[in-house]
Every structure is written in structure tokens, then in C-alpha cells.
Amino acid sequence: MALLQISEPGQSAAPHQHRIAAGIDLGTTNSLVASIRSGLAETLPDIEGHHLLPSIVHYAKDEPAIVGNAAKQFANTDPLNTIASVKRLMGRGLKDVKTTGTRLPYDFIENEGQGMPMIRTAAGDKSPVQVSADILNALKKRAEETLDGELSGVVITVPAYFDDAQRQATKDAATLAGLNVLRLLNEPTAAAVAYGLDKGAEGIYAIYDLGGGTFDISILRLHHGIFEVMATAGNSALGGDDIDRSIAQWIMQEANIADDAEHHHIRQLLDVARTAKETLTTQDIAPIQLEGHIKWQGELTHAQLNQLIDPLIHKTITPCRRAMHDAGLTVEHIKEIVMVGGATRMPRVREKVGDFFKRSPHTDIDPDKVVAIGAAIQADILAGNKPDDEMLLLDVIPLSLGLETMGGLSEKIIPRNTTIPVAKAQEFTTFKDGQTAMLLHIVQGERELVLDCRSLARFELRGIPKMVSGSARIRVTFQVDADGLLSVSATEETTGVHSEIIVKPSYGLQDGDIERMLKDSLEHAKYDIAARTLREQQVEADSVINALRAAIQADGHYLLKHQEFLKINAALNDLLKIKEGTDVKAIKKAIEHLDNLTQSYAERRMDSAIHRAVKGQHVDEL
Amino acid sequence: MNHFEVFNLPVSFEIDTDNLAQRYRDLQRVVHPDKYVNAPDRERRLAMQKAVQVNEAFQILKNPLNRGLYILQLQGIDTNDNSAMDSEFLIEQMDLREELADLREKTQPFNALSNFINRLEKNKTFLIDILSQQFAQKEYQLALESTKKFQFFKRLHEEALSLEEDFF
């Protein structure tokens, strides 16, 4: 369908069918789903009118998972089976979870740091990906009921500072929930879209996004519908949760509660802490009253709160400085600061951020909903509902990607804040005579030592011909797609030995895990896989046919040769006939055949479009 | 196709960065993978390749040091060549490094560090001027020297900035 974009307006041959698309903000504390309804992007409420779905899942034996407010009620009575803040565990190993200082009150299964951390629940062992999939499923259901139809695709937001493992885990959760992911979108970019389109903004903007468990700062240039991320920085384990925790710790100190209090007491304390924090957004003093097992009465003042949270806020300012440096800007260049995430409601956060950027931040948009709304706007465009839309998002990778070299050092291949998609190749050589294999260790992070970076994957290139050390030429190519996901391939140049992997996070799912989980899931067991595959092939065939027809109509007369056109036309007619049948393989073959025939035509079209773009002319001026 | 040709621009160190950015955006509107989400696989791959090429070219041309090095490479000059640097320059670098190391020990380093960073930034502007003269006169060997100096200053600048982050 994309060929339509470079054909003359009004000549789009293919009638477009509106596709149902949605944006999902999968948050640490709350999640939302939004969609475009009657031209307006809005978040979708549940039957009771709640827009926010608490990101909490409750598991009980032999019963389907309960998600949201209903699950929240179990938080105090059944904490081990009630999973909250699971986003903090995505793409992380148990060791990471313990060392980040995050105390999560769950029953983890010790697995020697292998694979993902699993949580023991009454409904069986659950991985963070499965828990997230249950949240996504609830949102999917809400959207499909509200919009009265099947979702054709979704845009899911992730913190800009999420590394490859965390992104991959999020995408896996969506696959598990049976969602078609059009794009993973960075949360601050989504907020910028919602804000920028709403205000008709132009210039350089800073998006400060302090969510429940993650912090991001992004510097964007908005220019005629293009949202160009200039730099991003953050901390994927810092958020409003930490503020609650430091308040809770203070209460524990004041009330003489032991550090090793039981799970449900900690949960209770966190609730009390959150309420106190929220009270102080509008009041001067928050009274605190502990009841039940431990009785204590006290109050939290602004002064006390500030003392507790200033170190945390300070931790967000350092990334702000780094992002400004990376963008090559000073605070004077920033036109406005947009605040996103529930934690930015706190007056102290606004004050400190205002101090750093030397102007007061913008707070006139709902910091909870803006990310989902931005995601819905992009989902609508990516689904193809607005072929003439000018909007385009140019995003970056948040952390440098590198390879381990001699001495445990990381050699950076793609530096942080490089615009995606990007591909970079680098040559390495053998260091022993007759070496026939090479282990490639891919890492992400800014530190010099591999040990201090995140390990993404290891793979082996075998079959290198025996040569003197230093004479083999191994070319490693890193490619990061528009979702920010990495794939790596390696070739020995003198012989062409090739090895390729799509990076799977070290703490994530192994190949086949998703398939197995899909099979396990009851809902999908009932699904008629064969029917689905056939429909997918037919949709693909339609898309190829429509795109090709539109293309030929637009420029076939000068980009195609007579003989070439006849061949393509014959293949197109064949595909039209075959796709009405039920032979999936035949349809696939016919698509491939047509695809091969039109390869050079597609390249000529792309070149011609590029040619027009750099000439600064639009199609209608030709 | 070289990186200048991607933007339909002549090979030149002098570049109007606003114009370059405009051409970059115009190209991205045509080739970005988001425009091809529902397209057949082959077109998606093609768009991906082109978008990668455009990003790579932009990354190199928008930055004066990368642009300079790239022009030298187009001239067939080995930019990785490790021949000796002029010793006066090296001594100057050593002094600057010592100065930076001393800043670490100071109790109130913030202002001194800002001054230090400002000096480095002035130096950078100065080197860009020199480079553009050298390229205008096709003095490629001299330009190669200047790019090497530029790299020294760049590393020092990065270290100073990360020190600033540590202090903060």
C-alpha cells in the first residue's frame, strides 16, 4: 500500500478500508489504551468509566487472571499472587532485579541467573512477559469491545531508555497476547506527538517523563510534522515507585518497624506512602495513620518530603544534562518543557526541573494520558488510515551497542543517540593461528568494561578457514530497525561463511518459548491456525495487488518497458485467480513470483521518488 | 553513491547545515520504514536500506569532523594513518590533560571546569575555520593534520563533559 504515498493525489486506485488500530501505554503503575474515534484521539474507559487500568494482575488456582482494579483489591490480602510493577522486571535477570535495590514482594524462583526471573503463583510459575501479556490482553479486550471489531494493529510505548532486552520482552508480551505490533514507540516521543499536534508546536522541546518506574528525558526538534529526536537519556529503574518507597522507609524508621517486615506490611506501607505523597500535591501536611498490626500516627510535611525526594529528583537532572550535551544544545535553545508521567504532578519535581531548564515546565496536558494518545495517533497512521499525513517520527537508540573485544573491553559499533534505522559494519580478525571459530558477544551500554554493560547475546561464527592469526576478515553488521530492535550478522569475508542472529535478550525468551506459551494458552488453542494463515496470505496478496496497480497507474508509463509490463500483468492476473482459492502455498508462491518480477521496477520507483525529494520538488510540480 | 550525492550536493567542506537538514527531512518522508508498514516485504526491505543510507550520510555530513574525514577518504587519503604528530601540539595536549586532572581535586571545580570547557569550544570553532580554509585550498595533508588535532580536542571535550556530569 505504501506505493500509494508516492503516487499523485486523487489517483490512489485502491479503495482503503478503515483499519482498527490502537495505542497502548503499558506502564509500571497504570496502563491505558487509546484510539482515534470520529477523528479524535482519546483514551478508552472500561464499563465503569475508568481510563487507567492499574498494571496489577492477580492469579488464583484454576481461574483466569484478574487484571486492574479488581486485582488491586488482593494486593494486601494475597500479595504473593498479586503482581504489580512487573515492567521493572521486563528483560531483566533476577540478579539485576536484586541489585537495582528494588524490593519487590514476590516469591521468585531461584534459577541461578539463567533466563528470566519466574514468579511462583497459585496459577503456576509466571514470567514477567506472561504477566505483561495478561495486562495487554485486558486492554485488547477493552479496545475490541469499545471499538466493536478486531484490532488490526497496535503501537505499544516503551521508555526511551529501554535497552534491547527490555524492548524485545515487551514485543514478546504483545505476541503472546495475540497483538500485531505496528511499532514500539518511545514514550517521550509519543507524548511529543500528542502535545505537538495539539499545540501546532515548532522548535526544540524537552520531554521530561517520570513514570511509576522509569525516567526518560528526550530532546526533540519539531518541524512541519517531523518529530526528530535529537538526544535521549534516562534511567530505566527510577520512578514514582522509588518515591513511595523512600517515604515508606521513613515511616518505618519513625514507627520503629523492622526492615524485614512481612510482604503484606510492606505493601500496606507503600499504599500509605503513596496516599501521603498525593495528599501533599494539594495540601500542606499529610496525616499518616497506621492501623491493624502496627499502630502509629504521624504526619508528613513538605519539608520532610523534599528532604526524602531531592536525591531522587537530582538523579533525573544528570540525564537531562547528558541529553543536552549529546544534542549539542544549551537550555536557552529549549522552547518548552513538557511534563509526562504521574510523578511530575509533584510540585517539587516541577520546581527542580524548572530550575534546571530556567523556565517553568508545561503542565496543561494530562500527564497520565498523553503517551497513550500519541501512540494512538501513530497507530492510526501506520495502519494506513491517513495516507496523506505528513507526520513522521525520527527516533534514536538510547544506549551504545558494542562488541566484546580482547581484555573484556566493549568496542562501540553504534553510538547512543544515532537515528534509527541504522546499520553499521565493522571488521575483526582472528588472534590465533588456525583459529576456526569466533565467539561474538554483543553488549549495550556506555561503559568501557563489558562487565559494566548489559549483555544482549552471544553467538558463534564457525567454519572460518585455517589461516595465520590476523589474516581472516570477519565483518560484523549491526542493524537496528525502526522499533529499536537489533539484529546482527557476521561474515568471514575471504570465504563468505555467514552467520546471522536476531538478538534475543540474554534474560529473555528462547526461540520456541513463545510458540510453546501460545500453545499453552487456552484461547489460542481454540483458534483455527489454518484459517488464520490463509487469511493472512490473502490480505498480503491484496496488499501486493493494490500497491502494484496504484504504482502502474502513477508511473508505469515511463518506468516500465512494454515486455516487462506484459509479464507483470500476467503474473498479477494469476495471483488474482489463485488468491480466491484456499491453497496457502500456491498464494505464497504467486506473491513471490510477482515480487521477483517487480523488484527492479520497485527500485526504479524508489530512486525516482528519492530523486524528486532531493530536487525539492513535489510530485504535483512535475 | 557517496554521502554528498545522497543529498544531491557537491563534495565540499562548506555546507549549509539548515539546507542539509531540510534535504534530510525531505528524503526521510520518502524512504522512512514507517511509510511502508503495510507494503510488501521487498519494498519494506528496500525502504529500510535507503533509510539506513540516508541516516548514515546525514550523520557524517552534519558533523564537521566526520565530514572532513570523509572528504579526505574520498580523496584516497588514509585517515587512520598513525604518523607522528607535531610535538608542540602533543605537549599542549598533555598540559591540558593535566589541567583537567587537577580540576578533579579542586573543592569548587564547577566554574573552573566551565571555563575549561569554554576554552575547548573556542578551540573547536577555530579548528573548523582552519579546516574550511585548508579544504578550500585543497591542502589535504594539512587538513589531515587538523582532523587529527580535532580528534584530540574532541576526546578531551568528552572527558570534560563527563567530569561535569560527575560533579553535578
Interface residues (C-beta under 8 A of the other chain):
Chain A: M1 A2 L3 Q5 I6 L182 R183 H223 H224 I226 E228 I317 T318 R321 R322 H325 I381 L382 A383 G384 E390 L392 L393 L394 T418 T419 I420 P421 V422 A423 K424 Q479 D481 A482 E540 S543 V544 A547 I591 D595 T598 Q599 A602 E603 M606 A609 I610 R612 A613 V614 K615 G616
Chain B: V6 F7 N8 R23 R25 D26 L27 Q28 R29 V30 V31 H32 P33 D34 K35 Y36 V37 N38 A39 P40 D41 R42 E43 R44 L46 A47 M48 K50 A51 V52 N55 E56 F58 Q59 L161 E164 E165 F168
